Amino acid sequence: MRFFLPVLILVGSLVALLTSSSNRLSAASNTRWITYANADNIRVLVRQGDFLWAGTQAGGAVRWDPASSTFTQFLYPQTGLPGNDVRDIAIDARGGLWFATNHGLGYLAPDGTTWTTYSRATTSNQLPSDDVRAVVVAPDGVIWAGTAQYWDTGSQGWSGGGIARFDGSTWQIYTYAYDPYTKRITGLPSNTVSDLAVEPGTGRIWATFLPQYIWMPPADEEPGRWIVDIGSGGAAVLNSNKWTIYQHQTSDAQSMPSHNAIMAIAIDGEGNRWFATWGGGLNVFSGTATWTKF
């Protein structure tokens, strides 16, 4: 039988004390944890020279060598990978690898051994969420990370998320913003990012989004509650530090055809943007006002 979820095994100097009354396991202080996990549920594939990297759900990252039919699996906590749910992988010009994981952004240096973790804790909350869904490297070498909202156990509410720009020393954060007076979105269309892409030729950053959670205040004896904002989500592209937003509008036949729950984006050689929707098929944008739905 093959198990999908990782199995954690405690390795170290263990002293087992089995008694008829308690059946307890006593461990020495120099123990360490090692993860053993199945890596068959693959989320993303990236080629690096003769190697093929796979990001997996709960199985970490795997580097395959097709020539020798061998592989190396990288798992938390025995390697520097921040988390074992690897959603995306990007390679920079120096050959370093960036991993979008469920516990932050991981970086493996070109030497293949040195790891750096970027998380809310290690960046003084400059990374807006440890739930990193996407990562790309722009032509100028800047790293872009797409994150999602997370449940804040302290405030008991949804918090954080958005897009982080990292130039190696400075972080810049883009988040959802709404102007109640003009009733227009003035920032990102959601703080839950699903994918990122770099437009060939221009280097512009495209992002796709899922609808986010918002707080609905108490009203008419109804208690306050968190709800999904159906007006959020869609896609956006960064133009001169301003985001141009694309969303489905029921009153606009020229808008995005399906809906605003977008899972992924790909840009072909002719500049067409392909959007994979959640249950709404494929939407294709030519770059003008033309949308096509498949």
N, C-alpha and C positions, 0 to 999 in steps of 0.2 A: 504494500500500500504506500502511495506517495502522499505526503502531507504538504498542503499549500502554505500554511502558516509556519513561521520559523520556530525551531525548537531551541531553547536556551539551555545549555549544559554548563554547570558549574565545574570549572577545572581548577585544580590547585591542591593544596594540602588539606584534605578533609579527614576529620576524625568522626567516625560514625558511632553513635551511641544508641543502640536499639534496646529499649526496655519494654516490658509488658504493659507498662502504664502509659507511656507517652509516644513511642515511635517517633522520636525527634532526631533530626540530623544536625549535628553540631559541626561548624566549619571554622577552620583557622583563619586568622586575620589576613593572610597573604593570598587569599583566593582571587580569581578573576573570572569574568564571564566571557564566553565565546559563543557566537551564534552559528548554528548550522541550519541552512535554509535552502529550500528548493527554488531554483531560478527559472522555472519554465514559463512564468507569466510575464512576458516581455512587453514593455511599454514603448521603448524607443531603441533604434539602432543607429549607430554612427560609425563611419569608417575612418580609421587613422592609419594611413600607410598600408602596411600588410595586415594590420589588426582590425578586428571588428568589435566595437564596444556595444554592450546591451545594458539598458537600464530596465530593471525588473520591479514588479510589485512584491515587496516583502523579501526579495532574494538578492538585494544589493545590486552591484554592478559587476558585469562579467566581461573580461577581455579574451576574445577568441583569437587563436592563431590558426587559420584555415589550412595553412601549408603543413603543419604538424598535427592537426586535429587535436590540439590541446587548448586548455583554457585556464584562466586564473579568476577566481571569484573574490570580490572585495566586499566585506561585510562589516557593519557596525556590531560590536565595539572593537574588534581586534584589529581593524584598520582605521584610518582617519576619516572614512566615509561617515558623514553626519547621521544618516538614516538609511534604512534598508528599502524604503519605497522610493525608487529613483524614477522621476517623471520625465526628465530631459537631460541631455548631455550636449555640451558645446566645447569646441576646441579652439584655442586662441592661436595667434600667429607664432608663438614660441613653442607650441606643442603641449601647453598645459591644458588640462581638462577641467571643466566646470560641471558640477552635478547639482541638479535641482532635486531636492529630497524633501521628505516630510518633516525633517528636523533641521532645516537650514540649507544654505548653499555651500557645497564642498568644492575645494580646489586641490587638484593633484598636480604638483609642479612637474616640469619636463623631466626631472631626474627619476620620476616614477616611484618615489618613496616619500617625498615631503608633502604632507597634507595640511591644509588650512580650512577651518570651519568659520563661516560667516553666519551668525545667527543674531537674534534679538539681544542675547546676552553678551556676545562678543563684539557687537557693534554699538553698544549702548542704545539699543532700540532704533538704530538708523535703518536696519533692515526691517520693514514694516510688519513682517510675519515670518515665522519659521516654516509655514506651509508654502513651500516654493513649488510652483507648478511648471515654470518654463524658464529657460535661460538661453540667451543668444550673445554672440560677440559681434559688435558693429565693426565696419571697416577701419575705424579709427582706434580700435582696440578696447573701446569702452564695453563694459559688461552690463547687460540689461537682464534683470530678473523679475519675473511675474509671480506675484504671491496672492494668497487668498485670505479671506477673513478667518479668524480663529476664535474659539470660545474662550473668553477671559474668565477664569474661575474666580478671580477676585471681584470683578464687577458683575459677574453672572450675566454677561452679555457678549454679543459678537463685536469684535474689534479688529483693527489693523487691516492689512492687506493693501494691494495696489502694486505699482511698478517702481522698482528701484534701479537707479543708474549709478554705476560704480566705475570710477576712472582709475582705480588703484589706490586712491587715498581719500577721496571725497565721495559722499553719498548724496544723491538728489532723489527725492521721493515724489511720485505723482499719485494722487488719490482722487476718489470720487468727490465731486462738489456740485451742489444744486442751489440755484438762486430762486428762492420762493417768490420773489417779486416778479421776475421775468418768466418764471416757471421753465427755466432752461438749465440743462446740465452745463456746468462751466469747467469741470475737470474731466476725470475719467468717467465713463458711463457705469462703472461698477468697481468695487474693490476686490472682486474675485476674478482674477485673471486665469484664463485657461490655456493660452498659447501666445507665443511671440514669433515674429519673423522679420528678417531684414530684407528690404526691397532691393533687388539687384540694380546696380547702376546708380541709384540715388542714395542708397544707404539708409533710407527712412525706416523707422521702426513702426511695425504694425502690431496690434494686440487684439486678441479676442477675449470675450468676457462671458461669464455666467451671471444671471441675476443675483444681487446681493441681499443680505438681510438688513432690515431697518426696524427701528423701534416705533411701534404704534402706541402713542400715549393713551391713558385711560379716557374713555368718553362714554357718556350715556350709560353709566353703571357697568360698562365693560372694563375689565382690568387691562392694564397695559400688557403688550405682548410683542414678540419678535415675529415679523412676517417677511415673506419674500417679496421684494419690490419688483413687480412685473414690468415696471417702466425702466428698469436698469438692464445692463447687459448690452450685447451687440459687438461692434468692432470699432477701432479707432486707429488713426495714423498720426504720427507726430510731425507737424509742419512748423518750423521756426519756433520751437518751444511751445506750440499750442496744439492741442489735440483736436483733430477733426473727427467727429463721431458719425457712425453709420448704424442706424437702427431700423427695425421694422415699425412702420407707422400705418395703422389700419386706414387712415384717411389719405395716405399718399401712395399711389400706385407705382411711383418711381423709387420707393424706398426698398430696403432689404426685403426680399420676397417672403422668407419663412417667418422666423421669430428671432428673439434676442438671446437665446441660449446657444452660444457658439462654442464648439468644442476645440476646433483647430483651424489653422490657416496654412496654405501653401501658395507660393507665387511661382508661376511658370516662366519660361524664357521669353514669352511675349508680354509679360507684365500683368497677366490676368491673376486676380486674387481669388483663390478657391477657399470657401468657408464651409467647414463640416458642422452641421447643426445637430442639436439633440432632438431627433425625431422629425426634422423638417427637410431632410435631404441635403443636397449640395446647392449652395448659392455662389454664383460666379460674378465678379465685378470687373469690368473691363478697364476701369480707371476713368471713364467718363461718367455718364449718367445711366449706363446700360447695365442692368442686372439680368441674370438668367438663372432659373431654378431647374434643378434636375432631381 
